[in-house]
């Protein structure tokens, strides 16, 4: 018997009640995410990308429709620690060392001190931060801080990694380097990754599939396969296949705006 999909979303809608009336955030979204895939959500600001990610993480609850994460409800997946979440900002405690920031969830889970330290060092090594365990967040660059947050999200070895535009505030040079490192990390760990971005090149470079969303209410208007192979360098961005996929994403984003007409 085959294992369930990492994420299965069926006819999902979400409406927020506000003092000014309802806000329709998501409308009839359906998506299946295979285990081990790298999926990017892309769309204009306010289209529901982060809201959909938060529904997967059990941080928001749909108004209608169904969703399962690893064959269970999002709540059960959260309680079972099936996912790690990387926010737009690193969200590190400045008074805790890098190692202490990474071990924080492990402390909450009650793991022994020796195991916490061993896991922290192993996952810091995964993000190329060995030797920085005793530094404080304010002593690191923005890109290094975000890599600490990735190590923290991986520290309890979740099956899924949910990433909400983690590199959006970084300059292009740092972002390119972190894209390469993230792709290598994904290949080495085999995690299922769901990634939110506004960048077409970033989405095409990282993903196995790209989910294009319309302006609010967020609808999934295209799902695009990225058959660029597992080993990619930044040079691939000049290839005809990369440009073809990027063009389709761009056309999907333009088509999505027709909902405003």
Secondary structure, 3 states (H helix, E strand, C coil): CCCCCCEEEEEEEEEEEECCEEEEEEEEEEEEECCCCEEEEECCCCCCHHHHHHHHCCCCCCCEEEEEECCECHHHHHHCCCEEEECCCCCCCCCCEHHHHHHHHHHHHCCCHHHHHHHHHHHHHHCCCCCCCCCEHHHCCHHHHHHHHHHHHHCCCCCEEEEECCCCCCCHHHHHHHHHHHHHHHHHHCCEEEEEECCHHHHHHHCCEEEEECCCCECEEEEEECCCCCCCCHHHHHCHHHHHHHHHHHHHHHHHHHHHC
